[in-house]
């Protein structure tokens, strides 16, 4: 199995999240307006924080095992990633130059 790298894979990933998001809002009769993207991202960051608090022993875990808590953290991390890409896509944010500026690497290289 080959793995796509660089900018094309980032755009492909954003496109896949977009299709999944469109299906989600259609299934539940939701409307995505200009505010939805940032508000949904904020909601997901809150859920990620809650998952981290449970896993790190800072919140009640209920009857969840460590494995379940780690899975929840992974799920919420995936949600945050998806909503960041949706926000960027909606607002036509070109992430490649921002990644170069902020993280000092090129998406299409290993360095």
Secondary structure by P-SEA (a helix, b strand, c coil): ccccccaaaaaaaaaaaaaaaaaaaaaaccccccaaaaaaaaaaaaaaaaaaaaaacccccccccaaaaaaaaaaaaaaaaaaaaaaaaaacccaaaaaaaaccccccccc
